[in-house]
Amino acid sequence: MQVDELLPFLRENQETLIQEIRGGNYKPNPVRRVEIPKETKGEYRKLGVPTVVDRVIQQAIAQGLSPIYEEQFSENSFGFRPKRGAHDALRQCQKNVNDGYVYVVDMDLEKFFDTVCQSKLIEVLSRTIKDGRVISLIHKYLNAGVIAKGMFERTEVGMPQGGPLSPLLSNVMLNELDKELEHRGHRFVRYADDCMIFCKSKRSAERTLKNIIPFIEGKLFLKVNRKKTEVAHISKVKYLGYTFYRYKGKCRFRVHQKSAVKMRNKIRELTDRNKGISNAERERKYREYVRGWVEYFRLADMKGLLKTTDEWARRRIRAVYWKQWKRVRTRYRILRKLKLEHWQAIKLANSR
């Protein structure tokens, strides 16, 4: 079913759907597996895209439960929450560093969405949700299965990443970690499954990591990626695409090198001379991408980066037009229109 077919379908089948959900007889459809590449070469993020009807039902569940759980969630949690975002998480990191917490436990949970223990998640949900029909429906969504390459696969572990309900369920699960960290008196910042614990010394951070792993793996039944989880000075870590440095005793932000490389690769793709799109379409896509990128990284000190990138991008854009002006006569005529002297236009028109 396509999105534009949803409204007529709901008008015709609304009462039946409501009765099935209230009676506990509704059976969700398997999600469709979609894989998107990660930054790490050769790795893919597995998404599970629900059907249009299931998306509506999941959104209704999420909207009903979000206000209840918002009262329980930690002030140090910023991902997938109303009126909170990545910039708020970064500002909280900045505050912690300015208060002297300059060493961090950069926590990496291995394949979080794929390894969530469903029985543990249902147990945590049951402490707050007392309506068994809601719990049963959520459990059915977790167990709905997945269609990958035309074949059905069971999903007895993990939860599908890609539906409207997944962000809320991830926060419900990781709120258990938030409460434990608060109980132990730690300063931390969590954005979805990206968590950083702040300490005043390297030894304290190493001790914190050693003590928190048994809780994560023994109580929450999640896996800590030992290779990517590290104890480091704040200036050595990447968080939400940013990196940190101190200037005159205060914490400031920079664009992480990997984020800058990713941005240049995208601009290189958009300004490829062999890309078969019109100049108007190329300009629209370029403007959209650059505007969004600059808005996201506006907290960073990046005057020098923007200057050098702008010069490089302009050079590539000029190359696009130069290739389109194939003939010397065309190049000469347009260069003269641009107010170049006769000798300059002749010289440039005959160059490659």
C-alpha positions, 0 to 999 in steps of 0.5 A: 500500500502506498501512502496516498492510498492510506486515507481511503483504506482507513476510512473504510477499515477504521472500525475493524482496525480499532476492534482488532487492536482493542480485542488484542487480535491485531497482527502486525506485518513484517518490516522490510529490511533496508541497509544503508552504509555507515561511515566505516567502510564495509559496514551497514546499518540495518533498518526495518521499515514498517508498512504504512498502516503499522506506521500509523499505529506505531505513531499513535502508541508513541504519541500516547506513551511519550508524555508518560515517559518524558516525566521519567527520562533523565535531564542528561538524555537528549536523543529523540526527545521533544524540544531537545537535540544534538546542540543541547547535548553538546552544550551540556558536554561543554558545561561538564568540561568547563567544570573540570570534567575533562576525561571521558568514557566514550561508550559504544554499545555494539549493534544496540538495536539488533541486540536489545533483549526483548524480555528485558524491554517488556519487563521495563515497559510493564513497570509503567504500562499497566494495560496488557493490550498495549504491552502485548501489541508492542511485543507483537511489533518486536516479534513481527519478523523481517522480509530480507531479500524476499525471505521471512526472518524471525526477530526474537532478539533486538528491535527494528530500527526505522519505525516511529516506535523505535526511538521511544523504546530505545530511550525506555531501555537506556533510561535504565542506564541513565538512572544507574549513572545518576544513582552513582553520581556520574556526570554524563550525556547520552544522545540515543545510544551514544553515551559519554561519562565525564570524569576529572581524571583518567584513573577515575574514568578507567575505574568508572568504565570497569564498574559500569560494564557489568551493569550494562552486560549483566543487568541490561543484557546489552553488549559493550564494544570493547574495541570502540569504547575508550577512556580519553581526554576530551580533546581526543574524542568525536561526539555527534560529528564534533570534536572539542578543544580548550581555549583560555580555559574554556571548552570550544567546538571544532568540526571533526576531521571525519565530518569535514572529509564527509562534507567534501566528498558530498560536495565533490559528488554534487559538483562532478562535471560528469553528473548528468543534471541541469545547472539549476538542479545542481545549484538547488541540491548544493544550496540545500546541502551546504545550508543544512551542514552549516546549520548543524555545525554552527556551534563549531569554530570553522571560519578557516574551514569554510573559507578553504572549502568555499574556494575549493568548491567555487573552483569545481563549479567553475570547472563544471561551466568550463566543460559545458562551454566546449568551443573556444568561440563560446568561451570567448563570447561568455568571458567577454560578457563577463567584462574580461578584456579581449586579450584575457578572454582570448588567453583563457578561451584557448586554455584547457 
